[in-house]
Amino acid sequence: MRALPLIAAVLLLGSGIAQAAEKSAPRRAEPESAVEEDDGGLGALFHASTAAVRERLGDPDVSRAEGKGAFWTYRLPNCALFVFFHESPRGLRVTGASTGPRKRGEPPMTVQQCLATAVQFGSPN
């Protein structure tokens, strides 16, 4: 029983040394190539400017700016495409997208499928 306090003291001392070693160890940053960002099916439009999106898809059917962001809606032949922008040091940039069906009850397309129909049919304007 007398060994119990001694064992507890050794364990506490050991954990304190381990914590000190963790704090003093230099942290290595991950190389940029190891950091992958999901583009959500947007491909080249991910992080694109408003001008680049207009060039690719034309003027949006509905646009709304709010705070440091914007939301554009495109009514394409087979889907509705919702494009989300957020303010960056280089201006508004695409940060995401979503889709919806054009007809009630139809399943939504993926962003990639919806964008493919936009290219297939040309810009809406």
PyRosetta script that sets phi, psi and omega in degrees:
from pyrosetta import init, pose_from_sequence

init()
pose = pose_from_sequence("MRALPLIAAVLLLGSGIAQAAEKSAPRRAEPESAVEEDDGGLGALFHASTAAVRERLGDPDVSRAEGKGAFWTYRLPNCALFVFFHESPRGLRVTGASTGPRKRGEPPMTVQQCLATAVQFGSPN")
pose.set_psi(1, -32.0)
pose.set_omega(1, 179.7)
pose.set_phi(2, -66.9)
pose.set_psi(2, -24.2)
pose.set_omega(2, -178.6)
pose.set_phi(3, -73.3)
pose.set_psi(3, -22.3)
pose.set_omega(3, -177.8)
pose.set_phi(4, -59.1)
pose.set_psi(4, -49.0)
pose.set_omega(4, 177.8)
pose.set_phi(5, -63.8)
pose.set_psi(5, -34.3)
pose.set_omega(5, 178.9)
pose.set_phi(6, -66.5)
pose.set_psi(6, -43.1)
pose.set_omega(6, 178.8)
pose.set_phi(7, -63.6)
pose.set_psi(7, -43.1)
pose.set_omega(7, 179.0)
pose.set_phi(8, -61.7)
pose.set_psi(8, -41.8)
pose.set_omega(8, 179.4)
pose.set_phi(9, -63.9)
pose.set_psi(9, -42.3)
pose.set_omega(9, 179.1)
pose.set_phi(10, -63.6)
pose.set_psi(10, -43.0)
pose.set_omega(10, 179.9)
pose.set_phi(11, -63.8)
pose.set_psi(11, -43.3)
pose.set_omega(11, 178.8)
pose.set_phi(12, -64.2)
pose.set_psi(12, -41.8)
pose.set_omega(12, 178.9)
pose.set_phi(13, -64.1)
pose.set_psi(13, -42.3)
pose.set_omega(13, 179.1)
pose.set_phi(14, -63.4)
pose.set_psi(14, -41.2)
pose.set_omega(14, 180.0)
pose.set_phi(15, -69.1)
pose.set_psi(15, -33.6)
pose.set_omega(15, 177.0)
pose.set_phi(16, -65.1)
pose.set_psi(16, -39.9)
pose.set_omega(16, 178.1)
pose.set_phi(17, -65.6)
pose.set_psi(17, -41.8)
pose.set_omega(17, -180.0)
pose.set_phi(18, -63.8)
pose.set_psi(18, -41.5)
pose.set_omega(18, 179.0)
pose.set_phi(19, -65.3)
pose.set_psi(19, -40.0)
pose.set_omega(19, 178.8)
pose.set_phi(20, -64.0)
pose.set_psi(20, -39.8)
pose.set_omega(20, 179.3)
pose.set_phi(21, -65.3)
pose.set_psi(21, -38.8)
pose.set_omega(21, 178.5)
pose.set_phi(22, -64.0)
pose.set_psi(22, -41.0)
pose.set_omega(22, -178.7)
pose.set_phi(23, -67.7)
pose.set_psi(23, -34.9)
pose.set_omega(23, -176.2)
pose.set_phi(24, -86.6)
pose.set_psi(24, -17.2)
pose.set_omega(24, -179.8)
pose.set_phi(25, -69.9)
pose.set_psi(25, 130.7)
pose.set_omega(25, 179.5)
pose.set_phi(26, -66.8)
pose.set_psi(26, 139.2)
pose.set_omega(26, 178.2)
pose.set_phi(27, -88.8)
pose.set_psi(27, 134.1)
pose.set_omega(27, 177.4)
pose.set_phi(28, -96.6)
pose.set_psi(28, 130.2)
pose.set_omega(28, 176.9)
pose.set_phi(29, -77.2)
pose.set_psi(29, 145.0)
pose.set_omega(29, 176.9)
pose.set_phi(30, -71.4)
pose.set_psi(30, 140.0)
pose.set_omega(30, 176.3)
pose.set_phi(31, -63.3)
pose.set_psi(31, 148.2)
pose.set_omega(31, -177.1)
pose.set_phi(32, -58.1)
pose.set_psi(32, -32.6)
pose.set_omega(32, -179.2)
pose.set_phi(33, -65.7)
pose.set_psi(33, -23.7)
pose.set_omega(33, -179.4)
pose.set_phi(34, -81.3)
pose.set_psi(34, -18.0)
pose.set_omega(34, -179.3)
pose.set_phi(35, -89.3)
pose.set_psi(35, 111.1)
pose.set_omega(35, 180.0)
pose.set_phi(36, -106.7)
pose.set_psi(36, 139.2)
pose.set_omega(36, -179.8)
pose.set_phi(37, -118.4)
pose.set_psi(37, 129.1)
pose.set_omega(37, -180.0)
pose.set_phi(38, -73.5)
pose.set_psi(38, 124.5)
pose.set_omega(38, -178.8)
pose.set_phi(39, -87.6)
pose.set_psi(39, 1.6)
pose.set_omega(39, 176.2)
pose.set_phi(40, 62.7)
pose.set_psi(40, 23.1)
pose.set_omega(40, -179.8)
pose.set_phi(41, 86.3)
pose.set_psi(41, 4.7)
pose.set_omega(41, -178.0)
pose.set_phi(42, -80.0)
pose.set_psi(42, -21.2)
pose.set_omega(42, -179.4)
pose.set_phi(43, 57.0)
pose.set_psi(43, -125.9)
pose.set_omega(43, -176.1)
pose.set_phi(44, -65.3)
pose.set_psi(44, -17.8)
pose.set_omega(44, 179.2)
pose.set_phi(45, -80.4)
pose.set_psi(45, -12.8)
pose.set_omega(45, 179.3)
pose.set_phi(46, -66.2)
pose.set_psi(46, 125.5)
pose.set_omega(46, -176.3)
pose.set_phi(47, 69.9)
pose.set_psi(47, 14.5)
pose.set_omega(47, 178.8)
pose.set_phi(48, -74.0)
pose.set_psi(48, 154.6)
pose.set_omega(48, 177.3)
pose.set_phi(49, -78.5)
pose.set_psi(49, 168.4)
pose.set_omega(49, 177.4)
pose.set_phi(50, -62.0)
pose.set_psi(50, -36.8)
pose.set_omega(50, 179.2)
pose.set_phi(51, -63.9)
pose.set_psi(51, -41.0)
pose.set_omega(51, 180.0)
pose.set_phi(52, -66.6)
pose.set_psi(52, -37.7)
pose.set_omega(52, 178.5)
pose.set_phi(53, -67.2)
pose.set_psi(53, -42.9)
pose.set_omega(53, 177.9)
pose.set_phi(54, -61.7)
pose.set_psi(54, -38.6)
pose.set_omega(54, 179.2)
pose.set_phi(55, -63.6)
pose.set_psi(55, -38.5)
pose.set_omega(55, -177.1)
pose.set_phi(56, -81.7)
pose.set_psi(56, -41.5)
pose.set_omega(56, -171.9)
pose.set_phi(57, -114.4)
pose.set_psi(57, -9.4)
pose.set_omega(57, -176.6)
pose.set_phi(58, 87.5)
pose.set_psi(58, -172.3)
pose.set_omega(58, 178.0)
pose.set_phi(59, -72.3)
pose.set_psi(59, 142.0)
pose.set_omega(59, 179.5)
pose.set_phi(60, -71.3)
pose.set_psi(60, 154.4)
pose.set_omega(60, 175.6)
pose.set_phi(61, -72.9)
pose.set_psi(61, -34.8)
pose.set_omega(61, 178.2)
pose.set_phi(62, -137.4)
pose.set_psi(62, 134.5)
pose.set_omega(62, 174.5)
pose.set_phi(63, -135.2)
pose.set_psi(63, 144.1)
pose.set_omega(63, -179.8)
pose.set_phi(64, -144.5)
pose.set_psi(64, 130.2)
pose.set_omega(64, 176.1)
pose.set_phi(65, -110.0)
pose.set_psi(65, 137.0)
pose.set_omega(65, -179.1)
pose.set_phi(66, -150.2)
pose.set_psi(66, 124.3)
pose.set_omega(66, 179.9)
pose.set_phi(67, 59.0)
pose.set_psi(67, -125.5)
pose.set_omega(67, -179.3)
pose.set_phi(68, -100.1)
pose.set_psi(68, 25.7)
pose.set_omega(68, -178.0)
pose.set_phi(69, -144.5)
pose.set_psi(69, 179.2)
pose.set_omega(69, 178.3)
pose.set_phi(70, -151.1)
pose.set_psi(70, 160.5)
pose.set_omega(70, -176.4)
pose.set_phi(71, -140.1)
pose.set_psi(71, 120.1)
pose.set_omega(71, 179.0)
pose.set_phi(72, -115.6)
pose.set_psi(72, 143.9)
pose.set_omega(72, 177.1)
pose.set_phi(73, -120.4)
pose.set_psi(73, 131.5)
pose.set_omega(73, 174.3)
pose.set_phi(74, -115.3)
pose.set_psi(74, 127.2)
pose.set_omega(74, 174.8)
pose.set_phi(75, -96.9)
pose.set_psi(75, 96.8)
pose.set_omega(75, -179.1)
pose.set_phi(76, -92.5)
pose.set_psi(76, 166.7)
pose.set_omega(76, -176.1)
pose.set_phi(77, -55.3)
pose.set_psi(77, -39.2)
pose.set_omega(77, -174.8)
pose.set_phi(78, -114.8)
pose.set_psi(78, 1.7)
pose.set_omega(78, -177.1)
pose.set_phi(79, -165.0)
pose.set_psi(79, 163.0)
pose.set_omega(79, 170.1)
pose.set_phi(80, -107.1)
pose.set_psi(80, 131.8)
pose.set_omega(80, -179.3)
pose.set_phi(81, -112.4)
pose.set_psi(81, 126.1)
pose.set_omega(81, 179.4)
pose.set_phi(82, -110.5)
pose.set_psi(82, 119.7)
pose.set_omega(82, -177.1)
pose.set_phi(83, -111.1)
pose.set_psi(83, 129.1)
pose.set_omega(83, -177.4)
pose.set_phi(84, -107.3)
pose.set_psi(84, 133.3)
pose.set_omega(84, 178.6)
pose.set_phi(85, -119.0)
pose.set_psi(85, 152.3)
pose.set_omega(85, 173.6)
pose.set_phi(86, -139.7)
pose.set_psi(86, 146.2)
pose.set_omega(86, -179.6)
pose.set_phi(87, -65.6)
pose.set_psi(87, 134.8)
pose.set_omega(87, 175.2)
pose.set_phi(88, -131.7)
pose.set_psi(88, 174.6)
pose.set_omega(88, 177.1)
pose.set_phi(89, -59.6)
pose.set_psi(89, -21.3)
pose.set_omega(89, 179.3)
pose.set_phi(90, -101.2)
pose.set_psi(90, 17.9)
pose.set_omega(90, -179.9)
pose.set_phi(91, 98.8)
pose.set_psi(91, -170.3)
pose.set_omega(91, 179.5)
pose.set_phi(92, -65.5)
pose.set_psi(92, 133.6)
pose.set_omega(92, 179.0)
pose.set_phi(93, -134.1)
pose.set_psi(93, 147.8)
pose.set_omega(93, 178.5)
pose.set_phi(94, -67.1)
pose.set_psi(94, 127.9)
pose.set_omega(94, 177.7)
pose.set_phi(95, -116.7)
pose.set_psi(95, -10.2)
pose.set_omega(95, 180.0)
pose.set_phi(96, 179.1)
pose.set_psi(96, 173.7)
pose.set_omega(96, 178.7)
pose.set_phi(97, -156.3)
pose.set_psi(97, 160.1)
pose.set_omega(97, 178.0)
pose.set_phi(98, -146.4)
pose.set_psi(98, 165.8)
pose.set_omega(98, 179.0)
pose.set_phi(99, -131.9)
pose.set_psi(99, 164.5)
pose.set_omega(99, 174.4)
pose.set_phi(100, -146.3)
pose.set_psi(100, 158.4)
pose.set_omega(100, 179.3)
pose.set_phi(101, -74.4)
pose.set_psi(101, 154.0)
pose.set_omega(101, 176.0)
pose.set_phi(102, -86.4)
pose.set_psi(102, -22.6)
pose.set_omega(102, 179.8)
pose.set_phi(103, -121.2)
pose.set_psi(103, 139.1)
pose.set_omega(103, 179.5)
pose.set_phi(104, -54.9)
pose.set_psi(104, 134.9)
pose.set_omega(104, 176.6)
pose.set_phi(105, 89.6)
pose.set_psi(105, -13.8)
pose.set_omega(105, 178.4)
pose.set_phi(106, -81.0)
pose.set_psi(106, 145.3)
pose.set_omega(106, 177.0)
pose.set_phi(107, -73.1)
pose.set_psi(107, 146.5)
pose.set_omega(107, 178.4)
pose.set_phi(108, -71.3)
pose.set_psi(108, 149.2)
pose.set_omega(108, 174.4)
pose.set_phi(109, -80.5)
pose.set_psi(109, 164.1)
pose.set_omega(109, 170.5)
pose.set_phi(110, -73.1)
pose.set_psi(110, 163.4)
pose.set_omega(110, 178.0)
pose.set_phi(111, -58.8)
pose.set_psi(111, -42.1)
pose.set_omega(111, -179.5)
pose.set_phi(112, -62.0)
pose.set_psi(112, -44.4)
pose.set_omega(112, 178.5)
pose.set_phi(113, -64.2)
pose.set_psi(113, -43.3)
pose.set_omega(113, -179.0)
pose.set_phi(114, -63.6)
pose.set_psi(114, -43.7)
pose.set_omega(114, 177.0)
pose.set_phi(115, -62.5)
pose.set_psi(115, -35.6)
pose.set_omega(115, 178.3)
pose.set_phi(116, -63.1)
pose.set_psi(116, -36.5)
pose.set_omega(116, 177.8)
pose.set_phi(117, -70.4)
pose.set_psi(117, -31.8)
pose.set_omega(117, 178.2)
pose.set_phi(118, -64.8)
pose.set_psi(118, -40.4)
pose.set_omega(118, 178.6)
pose.set_phi(119, -70.4)
pose.set_psi(119, -40.4)
pose.set_omega(119, -178.5)
pose.set_phi(120, -60.9)
pose.set_psi(120, -43.1)
pose.set_omega(120, -176.8)
pose.set_phi(121, -94.7)
pose.set_psi(121, -0.7)
pose.set_omega(121, -177.9)
pose.set_phi(122, 79.4)
pose.set_psi(122, 175.2)
pose.set_omega(122, -178.6)
pose.set_phi(123, -68.3)
pose.set_psi(123, 149.1)
pose.set_omega(123, -175.1)
pose.set_phi(124, -69.0)
pose.set_psi(124, -12.2)
pose.set_omega(124, -178.1)
pose.set_phi(125, -109.5)
pose.dump_pdb("model.pdb")
